[in-house]
Structure formats: C-alpha cells, structure tokens
Amino acid sequence: MNREEFAASIDHTVLGPETTPADVRTVLDEAAAHGMNACIPPCYVAEAVAHERDPEAIATVVGFPHGQHAPEVKRDEAVAAWEAGADEIDLVINVGRLKAGDDGAVADELADVVAAVPVPVKVIIETALLDDAEKRRACEAAVAADADMVKTSTGFADGGATLSDVELMSEYLPVKASGGVGSYEEAVDMLDAGAVRIGASSGVAIVEGHPESGD
C-alpha cells in the first residue's frame, strides 16, 4: 500500500470530553496535510465543514461513548450530523441490550439509523466489553442492519483493538480498528489482520512512519 492509500485508511481522531474547537481545527489541518480522514465530536461538524482545510472525509460519532441513548435520539443525532455535513457516522451499539439477549432490538436500532442517513455507518461494538460469541452477535446485528462497517472500540472502555478481534469481525463486514493503535507498525498489523480503516489520535505519527514519508 503506497503512502497515499495508507493515509486515506486513517481516521485521525479527537473525541475526548475536553476537546475544544481549536483541537478540532488542529486535527483537520493535520488530516488535510497528510491525506487522512478526521473523526470529530458531532458538536463541531458544521464548523469543521466550514474550515478552510478539508480532510479526505469528516466522520463523527453517534450515541457516543456508551451507546445508551434512546433509539430515536440516535437516529436524530445521526440525521443532524449528516445535515451538518458529516461524510460518515460511527454509531455505538447498545451493549447492555446485546448482553441481555435482545439482539432484535439492537439490530432494529442500528437499521433505523442506517436507513435515516445516506452516508456510510460504522457500528462500534466495543469489543473490550464482549466475549467472542457476543462479538459475533454484534457483527450479525450490524450485517442485518445493512451497516457499512464494524468498528472495534470507542477508546473509552478498558481496552482497544486486537488482532484477533479484527480477524473475527472481518468475517462479517469491513473493519475499523480503533483504540490503542499508535504506530505505523501497529496499523499495518491491523490492516494485515483484515482491517480497512484505522482510528487513532496519533494519525500523524502513524502516517509519518510509512516508508515513503522519508522520500
């Protein structure tokens, strides 16, 4: 994968609770300079779209970080983000309902959001909180909802992406590996395991680690 293709697989991310408009502008500038996407809080999407430097794509989050919003709130949040200019939606699954065995409700909620917006939806299943059987059920719900991608983590649970989780999830849908990926080598390992997208706050360091960055 050449540097340009590699950079386009990175979602350079800032989602912490203390994220300021200036933090978002920094991430947008860095993403644009390095050919990456940006993943930012929904409250800043409209400002990001109006920013003078454009990343490859602007992603934002819905139901973040715990996935416990009412289904209609998630749907409305996704619609608002799309109307503000978001190119992609990263949607947190309701882990509690999944663990309770209410897979139908989980899939219905996801499908409601997918149907409400004409942009790609990535379903965050929060792998650190699930056993392998639950991970498979979460991926099956994402498939049933016609989601575009599954994503490992919010970055707010105790654990992030692992190679084994990426391999498992890639049996169902394209995978975004997020959480704990901090170097070029780690990103390549995730891509080799089956990921097609990497979410990371250290996107600049990851892309600058590409062998062609020194050319």
C-alpha positions in Angstrom: 0.0 0.0 0.0 1.5 3.3 -1.0 1.6 6.3 1.3 -1.4 8.0 -0.2 -3.6 4.9 0.1 -2.3 4.2 3.6 -3.1 7.7 4.8 -6.6 7.5 3.4 -7.2 4.5 5.6 -6.5 6.5 8.8 -9.2 8.4 10.7 -7.2 11.0 12.6 -9.3 11.3 15.8 -10.1 13.8 18.6 -13.1 12.8 20.7 -12.1 13.5 24.4 -14.6 15.3 26.7 -12.3 18.3 26.8 -12.0 18.7 23.0 -12.1 22.4 22.0 -12.8 24.0 18.7 -9.0 24.7 18.4 -8.3 21.0 19.0 -10.6 20.1 16.1 -9.0 22.6 13.8 -5.6 21.2 14.6 -6.8 17.7 13.7 -8.5 18.9 10.5 -5.3 20.7 9.4 -3.2 17.6 10.2 -5.6 15.3 8.4 -5.6 17.6 5.3 -1.8 17.9 5.3 -1.3 14.2 5.5 -4.2 12.9 3.3 -6.1 11.4 6.3 -9.8 11.5 7.3 -10.8 13.2 10.5 -13.1 11.9 13.2 -14.5 14.6 15.5 -17.3 15.3 18.0 -20.7 15.9 16.5 -21.0 19.4 18.0 -18.1 20.6 15.8 -19.2 19.1 12.5 -20.6 22.3 11.0 -17.5 24.2 12.0 -15.3 21.5 10.5 -17.2 21.6 7.2 -16.6 25.4 7.0 -13.0 25.0 7.9 -10.6 26.2 5.2 -8.6 22.9 5.0 -10.5 19.8 4.1 -9.5 16.2 5.2 -10.4 13.3 3.0 -13.6 12.8 4.9 -15.2 14.0 8.1 -16.6 11.3 10.4 -18.4 11.9 13.6 -19.9 9.8 16.4 -23.5 9.0 17.4 -24.6 7.5 20.7 -21.1 8.1 22.0 -19.5 6.8 24.1 -21.8 4.3 25.8 -24.5 3.6 23.3 -27.3 4.0 25.8 -29.2 6.8 24.1 -32.8 6.1 23.2 -33.1 4.8 19.6 -34.9 7.8 18.3 -32.2 10.1 19.8 -29.5 8.2 18.0 -31.5 8.4 14.8 -32.0 12.2 15.2 -28.4 12.7 16.1 -27.2 10.9 13.0 -29.5 12.9 10.8 -28.4 16.2 12.4 -24.7 15.2 11.8 -25.4 14.3 8.2 -27.3 17.6 7.6 -24.4 19.4 9.2 -22.0 17.9 6.6 -20.6 14.7 8.1 -19.4 12.2 5.5 -19.5 9.1 7.8 -21.2 8.1 11.0 -19.6 6.0 13.8 -22.5 4.6 15.8 -22.2 3.0 19.2 -24.1 -0.2 19.8 -26.3 -0.7 22.9 -24.0 -3.2 24.7 -26.5 -3.7 27.5 -29.3 -4.8 25.2 -26.9 -7.2 23.4 -25.8 -8.7 26.7 -29.4 -9.1 27.7 -30.0 -11.2 24.5 -32.2 -8.6 22.9 -30.5 -8.9 19.5 -33.6 -7.9 17.6 -33.8 -4.6 19.4 -30.1 -4.0 18.7 -30.4 -4.7 15.0 -33.6 -2.6 14.7 -32.0 0.4 16.3 -29.0 0.1 14.0 -31.2 -0.3 11.0 -33.2 2.8 11.9 -30.0 4.9 11.9 -28.7 3.3 8.7 -32.0 4.0 6.9 -32.1 7.6 8.1 -28.8 8.8 6.6 -27.4 8.4 3.1 -23.8 8.2 4.3 -21.7 5.2 5.5 -22.4 4.0 9.0 -19.8 2.2 11.1 -21.1 0.2 14.1 -18.9 0.4 17.2 -19.3 -2.9 19.1 -17.0 -2.1 22.0 -15.0 -5.4 21.9 -13.4 -5.0 25.3 -16.8 -5.5 26.9 -17.8 -8.6 24.9 -16.8 -12.2 24.7 -16.3 -13.8 21.3 -19.9 -15.1 21.0 -21.2 -11.6 21.8 -18.8 -10.0 19.3 -20.3 -12.3 16.6 -23.8 -11.5 17.6 -23.0 -7.8 17.5 -21.5 -8.2 14.0 -24.6 -10.1 12.9 -26.8 -7.3 14.1 -24.7 -4.8 12.1 -25.0 -7.0 9.0 -28.8 -7.3 9.5 -29.0 -3.5 9.8 -27.1 -3.1 6.4 -24.3 -1.2 8.1 -21.2 -0.5 6.1 -18.5 -1.3 8.6 -17.9 -2.6 12.1 -15.5 -0.8 14.5 -13.8 -2.3 17.5 -13.9 0.4 20.1 -14.8 3.9 21.3 -11.5 4.3 23.1 -13.4 4.9 26.3 -13.6 1.2 27.5 -10.8 -0.6 29.2 -9.1 -2.0 26.1 -8.9 -1.3 22.3 -8.4 -3.1 19.1 -6.7 -6.5 19.0 -5.6 -8.6 16.0 -7.8 -11.5 17.0 -10.9 -9.2 17.2 -10.2 -7.7 13.8 -9.8 -11.1 12.3 -13.2 -12.2 13.8 -15.0 -9.1 12.8 -13.7 -9.1 9.3 -15.7 -12.3 8.7 -18.8 -10.2 8.7 -18.1 -6.6 7.4 -15.1 -4.3 6.7 -13.5 -3.4 10.0 -12.3 -0.1 11.5 -9.6 -0.9 14.1 -9.7 1.7 16.8 -8.2 2.0 20.3 -4.6 1.6 21.1 -3.1 1.9 17.6 -0.3 4.3 17.9 2.4 3.5 15.3 2.8 2.7 11.7 3.8 -0.9 12.5 0.7 -1.4 14.7 -1.5 0.0 12.0 0.0 -2.3 9.3 -0.6 -5.3 11.6 -4.3 -4.3 11.9 -4.6 -3.9 8.2 -2.9 -7.3 7.6 -5.4 -8.8 10.1 -8.3 -7.6 7.9 -9.0 -4.0 8.9 -9.6 -1.5 6.1 -9.7 1.6 8.4 -7.7 2.7 11.4 -9.0 5.1 14.1 -6.3 6.8 16.1 -5.4 10.1 17.8 -1.8 9.6 16.7 -2.6 9.7 12.9 0.3 12.0 12.1 2.9 9.7 13.7 1.3 6.7 12.0 1.4 8.2 8.5 4.9 9.6 9.0 6.1 6.1 9.9 5.3 5.0 6.3 8.5 4.2 4.4 7.6 6.6 1.6 7.3 9.5 4.1 11.0 10.0 4.0 11.1 10.3 0.2 
